Amino acid sequence: MNFFERYLTIWVALCIIMGVVVGHYFPGLFSLIAQFELAHVNIVVAVLIWLMIYPMMIKVDFTSIKDVAKNPKGLILTLVINWLIKPFSMALIGALFFKIIFASWIDPQTANEYLAGVILLGVAPCTAMVFVWSTLTKGDANYTLVQVSVNDLIMIVAFAPIAGFLLGVTEITVPWDTLFISVVLYVVIPLVFGFITRKVLLTSGEKRLNSFLNKISPLSILGLLATIVILFGLQATALINKPLDIVLIAIPLIIQTYGIFFIAYFIAYKWKITHEIAAPSCLIGTSNFFELAVAVAISLFGLHSGAALATVVGVLVEVPVMLSLVAFVNRTAAKFG
């Protein structure tokens, strides 16, 4: 792991603090950023998210998908968790808390927006941070690439319909055109450019590809950190004025994250999946593609919406929770033989 990845928690924490402080004292700066929109898509955020995702997409090796037949259990587990359980459990848990348990503390409109945000998080399986979690748990790098590749292919066709269905079920108006545009912008385009870049670089050999990835990988982390500063800066007023809401949003997200992980980890243990495959499989199914969720929330509901705030809280919750799960996975490695 490089320097930025090794101390990621510290950088994320500092960027969160920086975003909130600067957003509170210099709100005009972030209001200016918020004005750069095209078809309900914030250009600054879009560029940073592309910068974040593009290096990760270059790592995706679609030719390795053929090797999954040799050991399909890890991929099956991830796909079942990501597409058959997680989106629906997140919608159910979110509805339970925002519509019933927290109903007396949050007005119905705000509750709907918070629910939309957590649904978008639940429907977006992790892509970018997968490689970090896999590295931290000594996971099989090639197998992780296979899982990311297959998930990305499924996400192209499944994200919008599932998100639209769940948002519709929870009585939230679904702007389908914006939803599909977001998928094209934040999944299809980076994936295509990543594929083309990988193909071109491989014509000169694996060494050139690895050299290029080593040079641009820090850009991904920098894109993440800059995005966090902007997102928390845009939401600074809400974060300062609504501390209770932040806690209320975090509760179902934390329950969902730990609950999904332990379901997946238990299945992996009982199914006798080897640890180097089980670890990243479960963490992929647990983590979220929060970059996509944030981008879609902003596109659908606006930069200052409750949905955008909920996805930003997802960023706040995800890193420490996932690091705690990484520690648990490493401590229990011997259980898998």
Buried (B, 14 or more C-beta within 10 A) or exposed (E): EEEBBEEBEEBBBBBBEBBBBBBBEEBEEBEEBBEEBEEBBBEBBBBBBBBBBBBBBBBBBBEBBEEBEEBEBBBBBBBBBBBEBBBBBBBBBBBEBBBEEBEEEBEEEBBBBBBBBBBBBBBBBBBBBBBBBBBBBBBBEEBBBBBBBBBBBBBBEBBBBBBBBBBEEBEBEBBEEBBBBBBEBBBBBBBEBBBEBBEEBEEEEEEEBEEBBEEEBBEBBBBBBBBBBBBBBBBBBBBEEBEEBBEBBBBBBBBBBBBBBBBBBEBBBEEEBBBBBBBBBBBBBBBBBBBBBBBBBBBBBBBBBBBBBBBBBBBBBBBEBBBEBBEBBEEBBEEBE
